[in-house]
Amino acid sequence: MRRRHVLGIAAATATSPLLAGLTAAPAAAADPVLGPNVFVFDPSMSAASIQSRLDTVFAEQESNQFGPQRYALLFKPGSYNVNANIGFHTSIAGLGRNPGDVVINGGVTVDAGWFGGNATQNFWRSIENLAIQPTGGTNRWAVSQAAPMRRVHVRGNLNLAPTGYGWASGGYIADSAIDNVVQPYSQQQWLTRDSRIGGWLNGVWNMVFSGVVGAPAPSFPSPPYTVLPTSPVTREKPYLYIDSSGQYQVFLPALRRDSQGTTWSGGSTPGTSLPLSGFHVAKPGDSAATLNAALAAGRNLLFSPGIYHLDQTLNVTRAGTVVLGIGYPSLIPDNGVIGMKVSDVDGVRLAGILFDAGTVNSPVLLEVGPTGSGASHSANPTTVQDVYFRIGGPGPGSATTSLVVNSRDVIIDHIWAWRGDHGAGIGWTLNPADTGVIVNGADVIAYGLFVEHYQKYQVIWNGQGGRTVFFQNEMPYDPPTQAAWRTGANGYAAYKVANGVTTHRAWGVGSYCYFNVNPSIVADRGFEVPDVPGVAFTNLLTVSLGGNGVINRVINNAGGVAQGTETIPAYLASYTGGGSGPGPQKLDRSGWTATASATGGADVPARMLDGDLGSRWSTGTPMVNGQWIVVDMKAAHNVRQITMDSGGSGGDYARGYQVYLSTDGANWGSPVATGSGTAALVTAAFTARSARYIRVVQTGASSSWWSITDFNGYV
């Protein structure tokens, strides 16, 4: 991916508790506890020696997208005057209990000079658990997928775009505080969860805020802001720190419900700690048998940076097991084995791991819960956080499905499942992969679901009660022909909710096409869901990147066509299925405008939308056939009803009417409803249809004026 421009330890000291009794190590030494690719910095070291190590790692990793090198750069509590540039497969993190325990005076930077100012391939890097006092007042973090920012306090502005404002395709922030303004500029999409921000500058296609203090007001699609005041259920990622006695611990943040803001705003993050002595610290070269023996003995796993070949499945069977990676450890299942299986137990925490598909096809890379799992885990769910999947890129690979979730109540918190579109071993038959994510368990929630380029449905959701907060997708770039992709239909939707599902919610979701191998390829739709009232989507979009292919509809048969070289999204603000159940839901009229064929003095059309029942729009003349109003909802909705209330002017209702819908305000087609008013409140219901514009034409006649005090649309 991405062609979207078409649009150790620097050193420990003799006082380190981990090295008590040993002589001081030179600045270049790796950490003896955490492995050869971990550099731990101490505030007693010179800034020059730390900067030298940071620069050396970055020089190796700046453009090293698919190499085997992996690094973690860890800072003990203290203050550091350095500038850390972060390249591929590199994690930078503080070792304090809270973000303010480690302060970087300078910057922690990701830019895109290596790729001509285009940041759409700035993947696989992370920042965690520290504070930044940025030089010049602004820190630059111009990343795309698989590059999370967690538990970071930016004491200034945060710029998410590269120098020169080339494209970027991020991104994810959680449990962080940005004192001033977040500046996305050219970022196409972004999820910010349970954080505090001082402001948000702009949006391009899809900006989602869940539980964010200081989030902008909801608006869609101009600007494209999806805002959930709180996050339904969350538990932050485990992290490594050094306690007051100088020992390594892994902190396990507590579960939160209806959360908002950071976990550390009122003091230390609530939760519990596990000593590192309860972990098997895996280092490159450890066998799957060694890892399984540690798990069977009741130990947790901490993967240090490196490559791990697995000739057998890793089996996580104990409730509460923690499997934590630092520095992007890659697990490669060999000979077609499943990479990891998790039993249907409470409270497993998986975080910071990259699964690379092997050359022999694996049916699944990660399975959470066996088939048929049904136990409730609502009090102590399993979490999957910063877990990534890669099919091709470093070389040929194959896996039918990357992630299968069978257990109930799982929290998926930021994943990227990627069938490669560039690198080594890339091609329709060279890196085959059907589906990125299959969810079979009930009541699973996903925040930050990034799934791209799979050859069939990208996501299949079979479980009841599922929820997704932010979804980003690109369809496969490389179908050679329409028939090679699928026969009997035009391709596969990106996000498929199974036909038997009766309850599902999603907010802030987008699917893009870039069929560069064959730009004539067409997809019928971006999203495919059952037409039942318990299935509802809020703020959707599809887009054709540079006109390379077409997506005919946003969801089911609703929404406009994504096509054309202008790379303009087709937006749909809401979609709710039909059938029996809850009645029509009134739309938010914020930003709506209205025009009319005639206006009586001060009774302007805007007054039918202002919520003031003491004001009205009127024709100012008696009703006659052909008078009209047009309401622009500013975004497409799957409209199924309108109401026109003449309020205190009770006799001014439409004696006859026709209702028309349009996506562009020019092409109206046939009326979707006709009727005659009999009282002040006129209700017109019809088969749900995607539209941005509503036109009502008067077909009756009366000596009374035609007046509307309150006009509403419903989905």
N, C-alpha and C positions, 0 to 999 in steps of 0.2 A: 504494500500500500504506500503511498497515497499520491494520487495525481490530482489533488484538489486545486492545484494552481491553475487548472483549467477553469475554472471559474475566474585492621590490623594494627594499622597500629603503629602509627607512626612511632610510637615508642611508649614503653611503660617506664616508670621510674622505680627506683629502689624502694620508694615508700608505697608503691601500689600494693594493696592487700592481696591481690592475686599473685604477686611475685615476691611476697615477703621472703627475705633471706637470699634473694637472688641479686646479682649485680645489675645495675641499670643497663637496659638495652639501648642500642643506638636508635636514632630516629627512624631508621628504615626497617626495624624489626617487626615481624608479625606477631599477633597475640598468640601465646602458647595454649590458651584455653579455648579461644573461639576459632582458631584455624588460620591457615597461611594467607587467606585473602581478606582478613579483617585487620584494620588499622585503628588503634585506639589512641586518641590524643589526650594529653594531660595539660592543664593550664601552666604547669611549670616548664613545659617545652618552649623553645623560642618560636616566635611567630614565623620566622624565616624557615625553620625546619619543617613546621607544619605546612606552610604554604608550598614548600618544595614537594612534599609528598602528595598534596592535593593536585598540584600541577602535573606531576608525573602520572598519576592515575588518570587524570582527564586526557592527557595527551594520548594515552593508550586507548581510551574508551570513547573519545569524542565521536568518531565515525565507525566504531567497531560494533556494528549493529548485530551481527550474527556470530561473532567470535565466541570462544569458550570462556573467556576471562570474566570473572565476577568479583565485585568488591563491596565491602561495607566499611564506611568511614564513620567511626563512633567517637563522640566527644564526651569526656568526663565533665561533671559539673564545673562551671567556671566561665570566664569571659575570654573570647578569642578575637584577635584583630586579623582576620583572614578573609579572602574571597574564594569561595569554593564553586568551581564550575563542575557540573554534574553531567557525565556522559552515560552511555548505554550500560545497563546491567550494574548500576551503581546505586547504593543507598547511603544517604547521610542521615544520621540520627544523633540526638542527645541522649546521654545516659543518666539524666536526672529523673526524679520522681514526677516532676512537672515541667512544662515547656520552659518556664523562666529560669530554670536551674542552669541551662546552657545558653549563652548569648553569643551570637556571631555578629561582631561589629564589622560590617563590610557588605557581604552579600552571599547568597546561595543561588547560583544563576544557571538557568538553562536558556540557551539561545540557539540559533540555527545557521551560524556561519558555515558550518560543514556542508550544508545542503542548500547553499545559495539563498539563504534567508527564508526558506520554506520550512516551517516547523511541523509539517504533517507527518513526519516520520520520527519525531522525538519521543520514542516509546521507552518502556522498561527502565524506569529510574524512579527514585522516591526520596521524600524528605519527611522527617518525623521528629516530634518531641524536642523542639528547640525554639528559641526566639531569635529574630533577626532585627538588628538595628541597621537599616540599609544606608549605605553611602548615597548621598543625594536624595534620600527620602523615599526611593522606590526600589523594590526588589523585582527582578524579572524571572518569571517561571513559565517559559513558553513551551509547553509540553502538549503532547497528544495522548493517545491511549496508554493505559498501564503505567501511569506516572502520578501516583497519588501524593497529595499533601495532607498529612494528618498531624494533629496536635502541634501546630505551628503558630507562633505569635509573631506577626509581621508588624513592627512598630513604625508603620508608614504606609505607603501605597504598595499594591501588588499588580504588576503588569504581566498579563498572560500572553502577550504577543511577542514575536521576535523583532529584533531590530529591523526596521524597514517595513514592518507590519505585513509581512507575508502570511499566508494562511497557516492556521493551527487547528488541530482537531482533537481538543481535550474533551473533558478533563474532569478532575474530581478533587474536592476539598472536603474534609470532615474534621470536626472537633477542633477548629482553628479560630483564631481571632486576627482580623486585619483591621488595624486601627483606623486607617483612612480608606481610600477608595480602591476597589478592585476594578482593574481596567482591562476588559477582555479584548477590546479593539477588534482584531480579525478572527478571534476564536469562534468557530462555527457553533459549538454547543458546549455546555458545562453543567455539572451538578455540584451544588454546594449544600452540605448537610450538617445540621446541628452545629452551627458556628455563629460567630458574631462579625459583622462587617460594618465599616463606616460609611459605605456607599457602593453603588454598582453603576459603572459608567454607561454601558450599552449592551446590546444583544444583537447577534447575527441571525441564527436560526432557532435555537432552542436552549434557553437558559432556565434551569430548574433550581428551586430553593425549597428545602425541606427542613423545617425547624430552625430557621436562620433569623437571628436577631439583627435587625437593620436591613432585611430583604426589601427590594423595591415592591411597589404595589403590583398586584396581579394585573397582567395585560397580555392579550394575545390576539393577533400575532405582531402587533406593532406598538411597542417592542414585544418580543416573544418571551414573556416572563410567566412561568408557571410557579405558583407559590402555595406551598402547604404550610400553614402556621406551625404545625408540630409534626414530628415523625412518629408514626404509629408505634413501632417497637424497635429498639436499637440496642446494640451492645458494642462498644468500641473495641478495636483490634488490640490483642495483647502486645506488650512491648517490653523490651529489655531495659533494665536500669540498675544502678548501683545504690545499695541501701546505705544507711548512716554508718554501718560498720565496715563498709567497703566491699561488700559481697554482691555478686551478681544475683539479681532476682528477675523473674518474669511477672509483670503485673497483669492481672485479669480484671478489666473494668466490669462494673456491675451492669445488669440489665436495666434499661430505662423504657418507660412507656409514655407516649405523648410528649416526647422530649423536645426541647428547644435550647439552643445555645450550647456552649462547650461544657464538658464534664468538669472542668477545672476553674470555672469562673468564680466559684465561691470558696476555693481552696483546693486541696488535693482531690484528684479523681477518686470517687468511691469504688471499692472493689477489694480484691484480695491478691496476695503475692504468693508465688511459688519459688523456692530456691532453685538456682541453676543446678544444684546437686541432684535434683529430681528429674533432670533431663539427660538423655543421651545426646551429647553434642556431636552431630554427624559432620564428618569431614570428607572431602572428595576422596573416593576410593572405598568408602564403606559399602559393603554389599547389602543387597536386600535382605539376606538372611540375618545379618547383624542388626539391621534396623528392626526387622520383625521380632527378633529375640528381645530387643530392648522394649518394644511395645508389649510383648507377651509378659514381660517381667513387671509391667505396671509403670514403666517410665514414659515420660513425655519425650518429644523429639524437638531439638533445635538444629535446623539445617544451616550450616555455615555456607558461605558463597562457594559455588562450584558446580560440577556436573556429576550426576548420580545415575548410573545405569541400573535398571531394575530387571532382574531375570525372574522375579516373582512379584506378585501383588503385595503391596504393603497393606496390612490388615489392622485397622484401628477398631478395637472391640470394647475398650473400657470407657465407661461414662466419664466425662470431664477431661478426656485426653486433650493435650495441647500439642499441635504440630505447627511450629513456627519457623519460618525461613527468614534469613537476613541476607541482603545482597543478591537477591534473585537466583537462588539455587534452582537448577533445572533437573527435573526428574524425567528420565527417558525410559519408558517401558520397552523392553526388548522382546522379540519373538512373539509379539501379539498379545502380551499379557495386559490385564487392566492395571493401570498405574496404582490406584489406591481404592480401597473399599472401607467404608465406615459403617459400623453396625447401627441398628436402630436403637440408639441409647441417648441419654440426656447429655447436653452441654459440651459436645466436642467443639474445639476451636481450631479451625484450619486457616492459616494466614501466611502470606508472603512467599508463595510457591509458584513456580512456573513449570507446567507440564509440557514437554516437547514430545510430539508423537514420534514413535520409532518407525523404522522402514517397513516392518511387518504390521499390517493393520491390527489395531486394538479395537475391540467393540466399544469400549468406554475408556476414558482417561481417569475420571474420578466419579465414583458412585457413592452417594450419601444415602445410606439405608438400603437394605436389600429390597428386591421386588416384593410388593405386598405389605410393606411397612405401614403400620397404622396407629402406633402408640402416640399419645399426646405428649408433646414436649414444650407446651406453651410456657411453663414456669422456668424452663432451663433449655432453651433451644440450641441447636447446633448452628454455628456461624461459619460462613465461607467468605473470607475477606482478603482482598488483594491477591486473588488466586487467578492465574492466567493459563491459557491454553494456546498452543501454537502448532499448526499443521503445515510443515514446510517453512522455508526461510533459511535456517542453518543448513538444510539439506532435505531430500525427499522424506516425507512422512505420511502416515495414513491413520485415521481413527474415525470410526463410523459416527460416534457421538462423543463430544468432549466432556460434558457434565450431565449426569443424571441424578436428580434429587427425588428419592422415594420417601424419605422421612417427612413427617409433618412439622410445621412450625419453623422450618429452617429460615434463617436470615442470610440472604446473599447480599453482601455489602461490597460492591465494586469488584467486578470481574471483567476480563477481556478474553473472549474466545475468538481466535483469529485463524482462519484458514488463509495462509499467506498468498499475497498477490505479487510479491517481489522477493528477491533473494534467490537461493539455490533450491532446486527441486520443485519448481512452480509450474503448474500446468493442469489443465482439466483432468488429465489422467495420471499426473505425477504426484499430486497431493490431494487425493480424494478424501472427502469428509461430508457426510450427509447433513448433520445437525449440530449446532453448537450447544444448546441447552434443552433438556427435556425435564419438565417438572411434573411428577406424578403425585407428590405429597400434597395434602390439604394445608391451607392456611400458610403457605410459603410467601415471604415478602422479599422483593429484590430492590435494592437501591443501586443505581449505577450499573445497568446491564448493557455492556458493550459486546456485541456479537456480530461477526462480519464474515462474509464471503463464502459461507457454506453452500453446498450444492442443492439442498432441498430446503425445507423450512428451517430458518435460522434458530427459532425458538418454538417449541411445542409445549403448551401448558395444558396438561390433563387434569390437574388437581383443582378441587373446589376452593373458593375463597382466596385465590391468588391476588397479589398486588405488586405492581411495578411502579417505582418512582424513578423515572428517567430511563429511556432505552435509546441507544444509538446503534445504527446498523448501516452497513453497505451490503447490497446484494452481491453475488459473485460477479467479478469482472469478466469472467472468461467463458461463458457458455458459447460454444462454437456455432451452434444453430439453435433455433427455437425448439426443434424436436429433441435435440441432445439434452436440453435442459429438462423438458417435460412434454409428454404427449397428453392430449385431452384437455389441456388448459395452458394459458400463457404463464409459464414459470410458477414459482412458489412465493407466497407471501413471506415477509420477513418474520412475522410474529403470528403464530397460529394458536388460538384458544380452541380446544377440542369441542366437538359438537355437543357432547353431553354436559359440558360445564354450564352451571346456572348462575354462578357468582364470580365476578372477576373485575378488578379495577386497575386502571393505569393512568398515569399522569406524565405529560411531557415526553412524547415518544416520536421518533423519527426514523425513516428508512430512506436510503439514497440508492440510486443506480448509477453505475459507470461501466456500461457494457462496451469496453474498449476493443475487445477482440471482434465483436460483431455489433456495431451500434444500432442495428435494426431490431435488436431483441426488445421484446415487450413483456412486462409483468402486468398481470391483471390488477393487482392491488398490493399495497404495502402491509396491510393488516387484515386478518381473516378471523372472524369471531362469530359465535352463535347469536342469533337475533332474539335474545331474551332480555327482559328488563333488568336482570341482575348483573348484566355485563355492560360496563360503562367506561369510556375512554375520554380523557380531557386533554386537549391541546396536542394535536397530532400534526405531522407533516410528512410529505414525501417530496423528493427533489431529484431531478435528473442533472447530473454534473456535466455541464458543457453540452448538454443535448445528446449524450451518449446513451441512447435508449429511452424508453418511456415506461412510466408506471401509470396505468389507466385510472386508478381510483386510490383514495387514501385508505379507506377501510370498507370492507364488503363492497357495496355499490355506491358508497357515499364519498363525497369529496371530488375535487377536480383532478385534471390530468397533469402529471409532472412531466414536462418535456421542454425542448427548446434550448438554444445555446446561451440564453440569458441566465440560466441556473437560478430560476425563481421558484421557491417552494410552492407546492399546493398545500394550503393549510386547512385544517378542520378543527374548530374550537371544541366541539363536543360530539360524542356519539353514544347514544343509549339504545340498547336493543328494544324491540317491541314485545308483543305478546301480552299476556295477562300479568298483573302485578301492579307496582306503583304507577300512579297516573303521570301525566306529562309534567315535566320539571321546568319551571320558569327560568329563562336565561337571564344572565346579568347583562344589563343594557349599557354598561359603562362604555362611553365612546361612540355609541350609536348616533346616527344622524338620520334626518328625514327630509323629504321634499314633497311638494304637493302641486296639483294643477291650479289651485287657487288658494288664497289666504285672506281671511277677513281681518284686516287691520293688524292689531298686535297679536292675534291668535296664530302665531307662527308654528310651523310643523314641529319644531323642537319641543314645544310644550306638551306634546303627547308622550314624550319620553323622559320628562324631567322629574317624575315621581310626585309632583304636586297636584293633588286632586282638585285644587282650586283654580288651576289653569287649564287651558285647552287649546287645541287647534280647531279651526273652523274654516269653512269655505267662504263665509260672509255673504253667501247667496243661496237661494233655494237649491235643494238637491236636484241634479239632472243626470241622466245617463252619460257616462264617459268621464266624470270626475275621478281623480285618482290620487293615491299617496304611494310613495316608495320609501321603504325603510332600509338603510344600509347598516347591517350588523357588524361590518368591518372584518368579519371572519366567517368562514363557512361553518354552519351548524346543521345537524341532521334534524331539521325542523319537522314537527308533526302537528302543530296547533298554533293559532294566533287568537288573541282576544282584543276587542275594541270596545272600550267602555266610555260612553258619553256622559257618565256621572250625573252631575246636577242638571245638565242640559238633557234630561232623559228622553225627550222626543226627537233628539238629533241623531239617532242611530241610523245606520245605512239601511234603506228600505230594500235594497238588493245589492249583491256584491259578487265579485269573482276574485279569487286569490291566485296569484302567480308567484313562482319562485324562479330565481336565476342565480347562476354562479358569477356572472360578469356584469350584470346590470343592463345588458343589451339584448340578450337572447332569452325570451320568456317562455316560449312554447305554449302549451294549452293550460288552462286553469287547473289547479289542483283541488280547488273547492269552489262551489257556488252555493248561494243561499239567499235567504231573506231575513233581515233583522226583525225582531218582534218586541224587543225591550232594550233598555239602556246598555246592557252587556251583551255583546255579540261574540259568540265563540264559533270558530271555524276549525274543524279537525280534518286531517287528511293523512294519507299514507306518508310516513316519514321519508324525507328526501333532503339531500345535501344542497344547501343554498347559502349564499351571502346576502342576497337581496330579496325583499318581500314587496310585492306590488298588490294593492287592493284597488279594484276598479268599481265604482258605483254603477249599478245597473238599474236602480230604482229612481223614483221621482217623488218629491214632496215639497210643500211650501216651506218646511223647516230647513234650516241650514244643516249641513253634515258636519258634526263635531266629534272629536275624540279627545277625551280627557286623559286616558291612559291606554297605551298600546303595548302589548307584550307578545313575545314569541316563546315557544316551548319546544323542548326535545323529549 
